[in-house]
Amino acid sequence: MDAHPGKRPDTVKHADPDPIAYEAEVYQKGLRYQRPPFTFKPLEWEPLASERMSADSRGYVLGSAGTGETAAKNRAAFAKWSIVPRRLGLGMKKKGETKKGVFPNLEVELLGKRLPCPIACAPVGVQKIMNPEGELAAARAAARERVPFIMSTASSTSIEDVARASDEGAAMNDAEGRAERWYQLYWPAREHDDITISLLDRARRAGFSVLVVTLDTYILGWRPSDMDNGYNPFLRSDQVGVAIGLTDPVFRAHFKKKHGRDVDDEMGAAAAEWTRTIFPGTDHTLDDVAFLRSHWDGPIVLKGIQCADDARAVAESGLVDGIVVSNHGGRQADGGMSSLGALPGIAKAVKGVCSSDRDTRNVAVLFDSGIRTGADVAKALALGASMCLVGRPYVYGLVLGGEEGVAHVLRSLLGDLELTLHLSGIESVAPEHLNSGVLVREDELFKAQETSVENFLIEVLEEDYLPTQHWTSYLRGRAGHPKFALFADPWKLYRDGTLSLETSGGYEAQLRRAFPIFIQSAAKTNSKARIGLEAFEYKALGLGQVRVLILSPGNQGDSLKGTIIHVPIEDLGEFLAVSYVWDHDPIRKAMSSLETPDGLVLTFGAALGAALDAVRDPSKPILIWADAICIDQNNTPEKIVQIALMSRIFRSARRTIAWIGNEYGNSDDAIGTLTRIWEYSRAESEPWLRGRIPSLDDNFWKAIDCFINRKWFTRTWIVQELVLPPKVTIMCGKSEIDWDDFFEALIIVVKELLTSPTAEKTLILRHLGPAYTLGLTRKTCKSAGRSLGLLELLERFDYTRTTVKRDKLFALLGLPWDFSGNDFRADYESKAGEVALRLAQGFVKGGQGLDMLYRVGVAKTNHSCSWVPNWIAQNFPRTISTWESIRGPFKAGKRIPSNLSVSRLGLALVGKGILFDTVISTSRVRIGTPSTISFTDAFADFNRLLQCKTDYVTGETADELLLRLPIGNARRPQSDSVVDMSLRHRDEDAWPENLHGVVLTSGERTDALQVSDSAQDDQKVATEYWQTMATFMRRIGGSTFCVTQKGYVGLLPEPARIGDEIWLLHGASVPFLMRKGDHGHTLIGECYIHGIMYGEAIEPLAVGKSFTIV
């Protein structure tokens, strides 16, 4: 194989990896308004990656064995140890010793080599379920950062391809020699020793230097997440977890001998056979390791040791060079001990053997399971590990950004480690500097403090001649904070004469200055809800905290009362979230207010007041989250943080109340009828169900249309408030219905409406679009398990409204699968242009630059940079790149990676493509207004412009061009309406065979009356054809007909002019029109050139040239 998906045409050289330099680089880019594409918060990598993965992938990567107890212990163990920082050089080993370097030395001596850092990428299989490039991207990134990469036997990619990718990564930082890569073996049973030998030979030839043998996975563990999904990646025939086996010559020979068929002919059976081979169900013994030793001349490391006795026996055997203290990240067996808890004892046992007089190998102790931060690495090294394996974190990086995502995680961990050591006075990761002496157990630390506080109290009381037997003292600790309480027995004091109960006396009470006084004070306030004399004051939230309202019980119409508390977001418990419209309810004009127990008043809109009045319980308090109450709207920094948490809040809510408003327009009748239709649909067949739906002259249809025309359905913030929660209940006045039931009933009545022969049926539910789009999006994300990308969300919900324009973006914060991190965050402080530019830069860095470019250009954006979209456009630009043509998706550009990148200053876009042609003439086609299509004018213009094309380059006639060009060769009627396209039957609505005659006949008529005289079916086809044409031209951004220098014809966006260039960007689906200027090209927009849309213009040896879009 000469090439593979990981290889790039242009190798980018990277400087020698420097963790501290990474931090400086980020801050320098920030000065140019460039935000990093990935977050630096390690605990956010997992939830962000989770949102992008399918249910199967999420269960496999995040899932653990059993209840997850072992995995939880892995993480909890790190919090039990704390690093003791030393200052003024007092932590030096020798008096007067000084550091040799500015920053700590991260190099380690391990397995006979000097390695640049003490971390390695743990062996993780089936990586193509996280990213299409899988192990290729991870191996390149690890080599770039000079981090050893351990390849799993369960990889999605062959041993040889991963080795090539690893060397490519090493070449990118000018590393000398091969990248450091190790091979992990899932060990077949001894009956398959020949397969084991083949795997070892392949790994050795491919430059893998260390053999890592996993001991704890001779059979897969009890993994509820995978079983819930019925998902075992090793049984799939797509090689996602069995690529190494299916490419192994010895296994392939075994399979053919056993089954009489080649592996390629029976992929499913071969996958199952390979899975049984590497997970045989039986363990190996220490004696079996001698077999591996005889067939591997490099270091051997055994992974999965958890017991000190096992570690001692392995070290005494002299067969291996290292062990990994690991419980497989808690993925194999539940109820086990934490790896960090096992580490000190194992390290001590191994050290005892290796430091004895016995003739044994020096056995290194490596650590795995639970590493998330640089501080975690430091603690594990201090407790006896020589190196730490990092697993899930780099996989999250792979999900979030492929190769760049993995590199970001590795650089972040190393930067965190380096600064942690530097700020703790630790000069290197060598054992003489980083050992158990730099750690302290948190529980022991507080035990010592508790003891000293108790002794101090006794001393104080005795010195003041107050007998201690009159006092009851106790100490209690919560969350690591010791507290004490003193209780006096006044009767004993009186009886002993210590306390006088007279009306006056000479006793005084005094607290000594030496006595520690603990005062719990309220946090400083930053703002007030300034309506009323006693306005409620917001107190600052702690890190990771949210506010929640404890709504007091009451009857409908009573004053609203409640308590606002602060809680960590993970401790919210069961609560209701409220979704509502911020402006006033059409019926209730007054504002609403809430009174707190301390007499303060918080004022908010009447719509929220009505919602709280409707949901509160008459007999018990309930927990409520509502943004107007729980977020301080006058505190911009707080809003930014809380908006980022909203997706978690709505996902966690037991139920979300969608408060549509008070009853009017017969909304109660509409909801009642829909409820009955839903109930009937569950019990009756479709023919009987139709009789239950009101006739089209029934007031029900007006009531439904009035109901779905409420403002709630068009508010941008509603999107995530409806799509994310597990359960949503619509409440309108006293009526309520489950959203999912409401939407299914709505689909039923809409289908009934579409089958009606009524000519004006499209006017009956004129406001269906928003409600239908919301419901379809929720159904797609919940039932189909498919998340939407940001661009698709912006297209779907461009009709929505917000008070603040940039909220059109921020309200979608928790939904996209394809965007996260600092580039996409709520930002109310930067200028709108800066926010737009940062988001565009993030799209390019995330590898989605082309998807963004399809929607930009002079015709579609208002930004000073022609490549930056108008993210908050009321009519978000569509693209012809997703057009359904007769020959399938467009593929105009060369099928190689786009290589788009942002210029050094961040204001230009750089890439490669082919300058294919130049525009030599343009003519505007009269298509009419956005709301009125001019059939006859458009037909006459196209007919006139194409009649001269009798010898077109594709061989098509003028009439064929007249039929296909205006609609972009569409295979069926198309529309930008989500309702229209989702309700169509894709296999039934292709163009009829007589399309040519229908279109020509309709185009030649001179007025609407003549068109309406034609047969009804033909009229419908003609109307759909011209509507499809209008949709296609709207997507392009204009209706300019062009002729090119090479004789092609096409459609261009509106600002097109003679001399503009037609470019075929690498990897692009459609051509782009660009205009050359003094400082680069201005992007005019995407275009359609008939005859080159499927790659016909690409010559195999064509070499691309660079361009810069400004």
N, C-alpha and C positions, 0 to 999 in steps of 0.2 A: 504494500500500500504506500504510494508515494505522497499522498496528502491525506489529511484528516481534518475534522471540523475545527480543531484547535489552532491550525496553522494560519498565520496571517501573511498577507503579501508584503507588508512593510513591518520590519522588526523595530520596535521602539526601545531604545536603550534607556535603562533606568540607573540612576545613581546608586552607589553603595547604600543599602538600606540603613537608615538611621532613625530609630524611634523618636528621638527628641526633635530631629529635623522635621518629622511629620507634623508635629504640633506647630512648629514655627511656620511651616508651609500653609497650614490651614488658616492661621491668623493673618498671614500676608495676603492670601486670597480674599479673606473677608474684607480687607481694605478696598478691594475692587468689586465689592458686592457679590462675590462668589461664595456660596455656601457649599459645604461638603455634601456629596450626594447620599451619604449614609450617616446615621446617627452614631455618636461615640458612646452612647449609654448602653453598656453591655446587657443590662436586663431588659432592654427594649428590642434587642435583636430577635429574640424568640417570638414575641407577639406580632412583630412586624412581618417576620417570615411566615408565621402561621396563617396570616391573612392572605398570603399569596399562594399557598399550597392547596392542592386538592384535598378532599377528606382522606383519601387513601394515603397520600404522601404525608399529610399532617399526622395521622395516626402512627405511621411507621417511624417518623423522625422524633416526634415529641413523646410518643408513648413509652411506657415503662412496664415492667412486669408487675402482675397483680394489682395491688392498690397504689403502687408507686412509693411504698414506704422506703425501700432501699434508695431510690433516687432522691427522695426528700432528705434522707439522712446524709447523703453525699454532700448536698449543699449546706445543710444545717451545721455540719461538722466544722466548716471553715469559720463560722461566727463564734465558735467556742475558743478560738485562738486569736490573740491580738499581738501586733508588732509593737515592741517597745522602742521608740525612737531615741537616739543618743545625739547629744549636741556637743559643740566645742571640741570635737575630736576625742571626747572622753571614752568613746566606745572602741578606741584603737587597741589592737592587741598588745602593743608595746608602748611604753611611755615615750612620748615625743615623736611617735610614728606619724607620718603624714601621707595623705593620698597621693598616688602617682598620676592620676587622671582627674579630669573635671567631673565626669560622670562614672557611675559604677561599670565595672567590666562584666559583661553578660556571657563571656565565652566559657565553655565547659570542656573538660577532658572526658571523653566518653567512648568506650568501645574502641580504644586505640586511635581515636581521632580527636582533633581540637575543632569543636563546632562553635559557630558564632553566637549561638543563643541556646537557652535551656528549655526550649519548647519544640515539639514536633506535631505534625498533623496526624491525629490518631487514625487508624484504619476504619473507614466508613464505607459501606457498600452501597450499591444501587443509586449512585449519585445522579444519574440522569432523570430520576423522578423529581429531583430538586431543581435541575437546570439542564437544558438540552445538551450542553457541553460536558456536564458531569465531571468525571475525574480529570479530564483534559484541562479544564479551567482551574481546578484546584491544584493540580500538579504544577502548572505553569506559575500560578501565584505563589505557591510555597517556594519554588526554586528562585523566583524573583526576590523574595524576602530572605533567602538563604535559611529557610526552615526545612528540616527533614520532612519528607512526605512518605507516609506509610500506606502502601497500596493494599487494599483488601482483596482477598480471594473472591469476594462477592461483588466485585466491581462491574460496572456496566460497560467497561471498555477493556480491550485486550492489554496484556502486559506490555507488549511492544509499543503500542500507541501511547500509553501513559509514559513510557520511558522517553519517547521522542518529545512529547509535550513538556516533560520535565527539563530536558536539555534546552528546549526553546526558551523556557523561563530563565534558565541560568544564563543563556546568551544575552538576555535583555538587561542584565546588570553587569555585563563584562566579567562574570565569574570565570575563574580559571578551572578547567576540568569539568567533570560531570557534576550535576546537582546531587545532593545527598538524598537518596531514596532507598527505602527499605520495603521488603515484601512481607506481608502478613499471610500466614497459612492457616486456612481451615483444613485440619488434618484428616484426610481420608483414613478409613480403616486399613489395617495392615495388609489385608487381602488385595488392596489397590496400591501397593508400594510403587508399582511402575508408574502410576498416574502421579503420585507424590514426587517421584524422581523427575518426571517430565516438567512439572510445575517449577521445581527448584532449578532445573537446567535453564528453562526459559527466563526465569528471574535473574539468574547469574549472567546469562548472555546479554540481557537488557540493562545491565549495570546496577542492579539492586545489590547493595552491599551488606545488609543486615537481614537476617531471617527472624521474623516475629511470629511465634507460634501461639495461637489462641487456644487456651485450655478449657474455657468455660462454655463453649458453644458447640459441643458435639451433638446437640439437638437444640432446636429453637425453644426459647422459654415461653411461659404462659403470658401472652401479651393481649390483654382485653381490647385495646384500641384496634389492633389488626384484625382480631376475630370479629369485632363489631362490624367492621367493613368487609369481612370476608376476603381480606387482602393478604396474599403471600407473594411478594415480588419474585421469589425464586421459582415459582411454578409457572411464570409467564413465558410465553414463547417469543417475546420481543427482545430477549437477551438482556433485559434491564438489570438482572442480578446474576446472570449465568454466563456472561460473555467470555470469561476466562476458560470455563469448561468447554463451551461449544467451539472454541477456537483451539483447543488442545488436541494435538494429533493422536496422542495415546488414548485419551478418552473417546475420541471419534472412532478410533479403530475398535475399541471395546464395544461401543454402542452398535456398530455395524455387525460385529460378530455375534452379538447377543440377539439383535432384533432383525437382522437381514436388511436393514434400510439405513441410508445415510442420515446423519444428523439434520442436514438441511431439508430433508423430506419429512421429518417427524420432529419439528422443533419443540412442540409441546411435550411429547414423550421424552425427548432428550433433556429438556429443562428439568423435568421431574427426576430423571435418572441422575443427573448431575447433583441435584439437591440431596438425594439420598447418599450420594458418594461423599460429599463434603460434610454432611451432617448425619453421620452413620448411627448415632444413638448410643454409642459406646465410647468410654473414655480410654485414653492411652495411659501407659505407665512410665515411670522414670526410665525403666530399661529400654523402652521404645525410643527414647531421645537419642540413644547411641546410634540408632539407624539414621536419624537426621544428621548427626555429627559426621557420619561417614560419607554423606552425600552433600555436605555444605561446608565449604572451607572458610566462610566468613563467620562473624559473630552470630550467635543464636541467643534470642531473648524469649523467655516464656512469659506470656501475658495471661493474667487472671489469678495471680497468687493473692490469697487473703489471710493465710494462716502462717504464723511464725515458724511452726514446725515444718510445714511444707517448704518454706523459704530456706530453712537451715538444711534440709535434706537435698534440695536442688544445689545449693552452694557447695555442699560436701561432695556431690557427685562428680564435680569437675567437668561436666559435660556442656555447661552453658556459660554465657558471658554476661547475662543480665536477666532480670525479672521485671515484670510490670505489676505493681500493686493495683489491681483493678477489679471491679465487680461489673464490668461491661456497662457502666453508666446506669446501673439499676434496671437494665433491660432483660436480664436473664432470669434472676431469681429474686423473689420478694422476701422481705423479712430479714435480709442479711445486714451485716454491719457496714458502716461507712468505710470507704477506702481510706480516707484521711485518718480515721480512727485506728485502722489496722497498720498504717504506715510506720509509726515510730517503733513498734515492736518488731516488725519485719526487718526494718533497717538495722536495728540492734542485733537481731539474730544473724543476719548476713555479715555484718561487720565482725561479729565474734568469730565466725568461721574463717573469714578472709584474713583476719589479723593474727590467726593462730599460726603455729609452725607447720600446719599441714600443707602438702604440695597441691594446692587447689588454684583454680583460676580466680582472678579478681572479678567478683560479680557485682555489676552495677544495679542499682535499684532505681527503677523508673516509676512514675506515678500516673494514674489515669482515673477519671470519674469525678465529675463535679466542677472542674476548672471553668470559671467564667471571667475572671479578672486577673490583672497583673498581680494584685495583692494575694490572690489565691495561689498563684505560682510561687510567690515568695514564701508563703507559709508552708507549702508542700516541700520546697527545697530545704527550708529550715528544719523540717521534721525528718529529713534523711533521704529525700529523693535527689537523684542527679539530673533528672530531666522530667518534664511534665508533658503528657500527651493531651492535646486539645481536640475535642471531637465536635460536639453539637455547635459550639459557637462558629467555627469556620463553615459548617454546613449552612447555618443561618445566613452567613455572608454570601455563600454560593446561591442561595435562593434569592437574596435581595439584589445581587448584582454580578453574578457569575465570577469571572476571574478577579475583577476589581473589587467585588464584595469580599472575596476570600482574603485578598491582599490587605484590604482595610481592616478586617478583624485581626489578622496577624500583627500588623503594624500597631494597631491600637493596644493589643495585649502587651507587646514588647515595650511600647512607650509608657504604658501604665506601670509595668514592672520596673522599668529603669527609674522613673520618677519616684515610685514608692520606695525603692532602695535608697535613692539619693537623698530623699527627704527624711529618711530614717537613720542616716549616718552609716549606711552599710556600703562598703566599697566594691564588693564583687559578689558573685553567686558561688564562689568557692566555699567549701565547708568551714574553712578557718574564719570566714567573715559572716556567712549566713548559716546559722545553726540554731538549735533549740534555745540557745542563750538569748536570742533576740525576741523570743516569744514569751507570752504569759497567758495562762488559762484565765478566761474572763470569770468563770465561776469561783476560782480560787482567789482572784483579786478581790471580788466583792465579799467573799467569806472573811477575808482579812479585814476589810473595811467594817463589816458588820460586827466582828469581834471587838475591834477598837472602839466603835461607837458605843457598844454595850458597856464595856469597861469604863469608858469616859463618863457615861451617865451615872454609873454606880459611884464613881469617884466624886462627881459633882454633888450628888445627893448626900453622901456621907460627910463631905466637907461642910455642907450647910446644916449639919446636925438634923437632917431629915431621915429618919430610919427607913431603910430600903424595904423593910417588910410591909410598909404602908403603901407601897407603890407596886403596881403591876406593869411590867414593861415587856414589850415584845417587838420583835423585828419581823418585817415581812418584805419580800422583794417581788417586784413586778417588772417584767421587761428589763431586768438588769439594774433597776434603780432601787436601792435599799431605802426603806422608810421606817420610822419608829413612832410609837405612840405611847404616852404615859397616862395612866389612869390612877387618880388618887382615891383612896377610900376615906371620905370625910368623917364617917362615924368613928373609924379607928383613930383618926387624928384627934378627934374631940375627946374620945375616951382616954387617950394617952396624954392629954393636956397640950398637944402640939398645936391644935387649932382652937381658936376662941370663937364662939358664936354670939358674941355680944354685939350690941348695936353700934358700938364704936370701939376702937382699939388702936394700938400702936403698931400692928403688923403691916409690913410692907413686902411686896414681891419684887424681885429683881432677877433679870437674866444676866449672867456674866458675859462679858465681851468675848471670852474664849469659847463660849458655848455656840455651836453652829446653829444659826437661825435660818430655817428654810421657809421662804415665802413664795407661794404660787400666785403670780400676778397675771392679770389679763394681758394679752398681747396688745401692742399698740394698734390703734385703729388707723386705717388709711382713707376711709371715706364713709359717707353717711347717705342713707336714703332720706333726702332733705325735705320730705313733705310731712308737715305736721310739726308740732312743738317738741314732741318727744320721739324723734326719728331713730329708727334702728341703726345701730352702728356695726358695720362689718369688721370683724377681727381677722387678722392675717391667718391664712391657712399654712399649715406645716407641709413639709415635703411629702408628696404622695397622698395628701388629704383632699377630701371633698366635703362640701356641706350637704346636709340632708335635713329635711323638715319633719319633725314629729308633729303631725297634724292632730290636734286634740279632737275628741269626739264631739259631736253636735248634730243638731237637726238642720235640715235644709232651711236656709234663710237666716240662721243664727250668725252672729259675728264669728269670723274666722280667728282661731287661736292656735298657737303652736309654739314649739321650741326649735330653734335652729342649732344644730350641733355639728362639730367637726369629727370626721372619722377617716381612718385610712381607707383608700378605695377598695382594698382587698377585704375589708371587714364590713362592707355595707350590709350584708345579710339580705333578707327579703324586703324589697321595697317596690313601690310603684313609680314609674316615670310618667311625666305628663307632657304630651305634645299638643301644641295649641297655636293659635295665631296671635301675634303680639299686639296688633291694633285692636280697637274697641269692637266689641260685639255689636252687630247691627241693632239689637234690641236694647241692651243695657249700655248706656252712655257713660255712667259714672265709673270712676276708678274704684278698685277694691283695696282692702288693707288687711293686714294680719297683726294681731296683738300678741306679744311675747309675755311670758310670766312676769318679767320685770317691768312691765308697763310700757315697753317701747313699741312703736308702730312701724311696720314696713309696708309701703304702698307700691302697688303694681297694677297692671292693666286689668280691666273688667273681665276679659276672656279667661285669664288664669283664675281670677276669683270665682267665676262661675264654674270652672272645672273643679276646683278644690271643693266648692260647695256641693257639687254633684257626687264626688267620689268619697267624701269622708264618711266614716262609720259612726253611727249614733251611739255606740256603746264602748268603743275602744279606740285608742290612738293608732294611727297608721304612719308608716314611713314613706315620705314622698320626696322625689327629686324633680325639681322644675327649674329651668335655667334662670328665669328672672329672679328667683328667690335664692338659689344656691350658688350663683355666680355674681360677684360684685361687678356690676356693669360699668362702674366708673373707674375700675382698676385695670388698666390695659395689660400689665404684665400677668395679672391673675387670669384675665380672660384668655390670654394666649395659652397658658398652662392648662386651664380647665377645658378649653375647646379640644385640646389634644386628648383629653381623657373621656370625651363624650362618647366615643365609639364603645369604650369599655363599659361605660355606665349603662348605655341602652342595651348592650348585649347581656349585661348582668341583671337587668330588671326582671322581676318575676312576671310583670305585666306592664305594658305601656298603654296608657289611656290616650287615645286620639280624640281630643275634645274638638268637635266640629263647630259647636256653638249651640245656642238655644234653638228650640223648635220654631220653624216657620216654613212656609211654602209646602205644607203637608209632608214634611220630612219624616214624621212618625209613621205615616201611611207607607211611604216609600221603603223605609227600613223594615217595617212589618211585612210587606209583600215580599221583599228580597229574602227575609228570613224564612218565610213559608216556602218560597221557591227552592231555597237551598235544602230545606228539610225534605221536600217532595223529591228532589233530585237524588237523594240518597236511598229512597225507597221505591221509586218508580222508574220505568223505562222511558226513553226519550219520547215515543209517540204519546204516551199518557201525559208526560210532563208538559208538552206543548199546550194542552188544554188548560193548564194551571196558570199560564202566562197571560196577563191582561191584554186585551185587544189594543191596537195602535191608537184608537180614539179614546182610550181610558186616561183619566187624569194621572194615573200612575206614572206615565212617561214624562209628563211635565214635572211631576214631583221629583223623579229621579234626576232629571236634567238640572233642576233647581238645586238639588242637594249636591251633586258633583261639581256645581259651579261655585261652591263656597270657596273662600280665600284660602282655607287650610290646604286644599289640593294643589295650590300653585305657589306655596311658600317653599323656598329653597331648603331651609333647615329641616323641613318635613322629610326629605329624602332619607337621610340616615336614621331619623327617628322612626321611620316606618320599616325600612329594609333590614335593620340590624336586630331589633328585639326578637326574642323567641315567640312572644305572644303579644298581639296588639288588639285592643278592643276599641271599636268606634263608639263614642257616646255623643248623642245629639239630643239635648233636652233630657227627657226621661227615657229615651229609646237607646238601645245599645245592640251591637252585633259584632261578632268576631270578624276581624278584617279578612282573614282567609275565606271564611264563609261568604262574606259580602262580595269578595272579588269573584269567587266561583259562580255565585248567583248572577253577578253582573255579566260574566262571560256567556252564561246561558241566555239571558235576555238579549244581549247584543247579537248572538248567533241567530236568535229568532227574528230579530229586526232585519238582519242581512238577507234572510230567506224570504222576506215579505216582498210582494210585487209592488208595493207602494213606491211611486216614483220619487217622492220627497222624503224617503226614509232617512237620508243623511242629515236632514234638518231636525229629526226628532230628538236625537241625543247629540246636540251640537257641541256640548262641553265634555264629551267622553274622554278626550285625549289625556289630560293630566291624571285622572283617576286610573285609567287603563295603563298608562305608562308606569305609574307607581306600583300598581299591582303586579304587572308583568315583571318588573325589576325585582321585586321581593320574591316572586315565585321562582325566577331564574336563580337568584342567589341562594334560596333556601332549598327548593326541591331539586334543582339540577346541580347544586353545589358549585356553581360557576360564578366567580366574582367578575365584576366589570372593571375595565381600565378607565383611567381618568378621562381620556378623550371621548370614549363612548358615553360616559356619564354626562359630560358637558354637552354632547349632542342630544342625548335623550331629554335632558332637563333644562334646555336653554330657554324654555318658556317660563321658568320659575322666576319669582321676584324676591328681592331683598331690599332692605332699607339702605344698607351700606353695600356699594357695588362689589367690593372685593370679597364680601361674604358669599358670593356666587361660587367662589373657590373654597373658602374655608368651611362652608357648610357640608362639603363633600369629603372632608378630611379623613374620615374613618372608613371610607368605602373602597377606594381603588386598590386593586391587587398589585398594580405596577408602579406605584410611587409611594415613597415614604421618606423619612429622614428630614434633615434641615431644609432641603430645597422646597419641600411642600409642608409648610407649617403656617399657622395663623400668624400674621404679621400686620399689625395696625400702625406700626411706627415708620416703616420704610415707605418711600414714595411708590405709587402704583406701578410706574415703569420699572423700578428696581425689583419689585415682587415678580412682575411678569418675566423679566430677564432672568432672574434666579431660577424660576420654574423651568424656563426653556433650557437653560444650561443643564439643569438636573435631568431633563429628558434626554439630552444628547449624551451626558455621562452615563446614563442608565441604558444606553444602547437602543433608544427609541426615537432617535433624531429623525429618521425618515417618516415614521408615523406622524410626527409633529409637522414636518415640512409639507405633507400633503394638505394641511389645513392652513397654510400661511401664504404670504406673498402680498404684494401691494394691493391686490384685489380683495384680500381677506383680513388684513391687519391694520391697526392704527398706530403701531409702535414705530419708533424711529429706526429700529432694526427690522429689516424686511423678513427675517427668519423667526421673529418672535410672535407667537399667536396673540390674538385678542381673546384672552382666556375668559373674559366676562361678557362677551358679546351676547346680546339678546337673542340673536340668531347665530348660534355657534357654527362656524364654517364646516360644511360637509366635504367629503372627498370622493373622487371617482375611483380611488384605489380599491374600494370595496364593491365596485359595481359588478353586478352579475351579468356577464356577457355570454354570448353563445358558446365561445371557446373556453369558458372558465375565467378565472382571475387574470387580470392583466399582469404581464411580466416583461415590461419594456426594457429594464436595465439588465446589466450583466449580473449573473447569479453569483456574486461574491460579496463579502461583507462590505457595508457602506463606508466604514472608516471615518465617519463624521466625527469631528472634534471641535471644541471651542477654542478660539484663539487665546493667546497668552493673556491679553487684557480682558477677555471675556465678552467682547462686543461683536465679534465676527465668527462665522461658521466656516470651517475648513473641511474639504473633502475631495474625493476624486470621482471622475465620471468621463463620459465621452461627449465631446461637442459634436452633435450629429448633423445639424442643419441650421439654416437661417431663414427667417420669415421674409418673403419678398412682396407679399401683398396681403391686405386685410380688408374685410368688409363686415359691417355689422348686420346681423340678422334681426329682423323685426319680430320679436317674440311676444310683445305685449307687456303688461304690468305683472307684478307678482301674483295678483289675484285674478287677472283676466288673461287667458291665453289667446293670442291671435293666430288661429289656425291658418287662415288663407294667406296672411302676410308672410308668415314663416315659410310656408310651402312655396310660395312664389319666389322668395329670396333664395332658398336652397335650390329650387329648380333652375333658376337663372344662373347661379354660381357653378352648378355642377354639369350643366349640359355640354360644356366644352371639354369635359373630362372623358373623352371617348376611348382613350388608351391609357387608363390608369395603371400604375405600377403593379398593382395586385391582380390585374386582369379583370376586375369587376367593371360592369357597365355603369353608365351614368344613372340609370334607374335603380340599380342595386346600391350605388352610393347614396342616392336620395333616400332610400329606405333605411339604410344602416347608420350612416354618419350622424344624423340628428339625435339618435337615441344611444349612441356609443355602442352599437352592435348588441343591445340588451337582449337577453334570452326570454324575458317576460316583462309584464308591466311592473314598474317600480315606483316607489314613493318614499319620501322621507318621514311619512307618518308611521309611528310605531304601531298604531292600531291597524292601519291598512295592511302593513306587511306581515304582522303576526297572525292575522286572521285569514290570510290567503292560503290556499292549498298549493304548495309548491309544485306538485306533480300535475296539477290540473290547469294551471293558468298560463302555460307557455303560449306564445303567439300562435294564432291559427294559421293554417297553410295558405289561406287567401289574404294574408296580411297586406301583401303588395297591392292587390286590387282595392282593398278597403281603404288604405291610406291614400293612394293616388286619387280615388274617387272623392273622398272627403276633402282632400286638399284642393281639388279643382272647383268645389262649390263656392259660391260667392256670398252666402249669408247663412245665418244660423238656422233659418227656417228650412232651407234646402237640406241641410245636414240632418235635421230632425225628421225629414220625410223618408230617410233611408231606413232599411230594416233595423229593428231594435238591437239585435245582436251586433250588426256591423257598426251601428252608432256607438255601442259600448266599447268595441275594440278600437275604433278611431279615437274616441275620447281618451282611453287609456294610453294610446300611442302618443298623443300630443302632450298628455300629462307627464308621461315618462320623459319625453324630450325636455319639457320645462324643468323637471327634476334634475336631469343630467346637466343642463346648462347652469342651473343654480349652483350645483356642486362645483362646476368649473370656476364660477365666479364671473360669468359674462356670456355673451353670445356673439363672439367675433369669429367669423370664418376666415381661414388663412390658406395661402398657398406658399409652399416652401421652395427653396432653391433646387432641391432634388425632385420636385414635382409632386410632393405629397400634399394632401389637403387635411384640414383638421379644425378643431374648435379651441379657441384661446380665451383666457380671462380678459376682462373688459379693457384694462389699460394697455393691451398689446399694441405694438406698432412695428412698422417695417424696420428690419435690422436686428430685432430681438433674436436671441439664440435659443435653440432647442437642445437641451442637455439630457443625456441618459445617465443618471447617477447610478453608481454601483449599488446593486441590490434593490433598486427602486422598482415599484410596480408600474409607475406611469412616467412619462417625460415631464420635464420642467422647462418653463419659459424663463429665461434670465436676460438681463440687460447689462452689458458691460459698461463700467464707469471707471473713473480715475483711481479709485481705491479698492476696487473689487466689483463683484456682480451684485445687482439688485435682483432679488427673487420676485418675479411677477406672479408666478403661481404654477400649479400643475396644469397640464393641457392634454388634449386628445389628438393624436395624429394617426389617421386611419392607415393601417398597413404596417405599423411598427409596434403595436401594443403587446405583442406576444413574443418579443425578442427577435423578430425577423431582421432588424437592423443591426444586430450585434454580430460582428465578425469574430470568430474564435480567437484570433491573435491580436485583436484590437487592444491598444494600450491606453489606459485612461490618463487624463491630465488633471492637475490640481486646479481647484477653484476656491475662491473666498467670497462668501455671501455677507454683505454688510447691511 
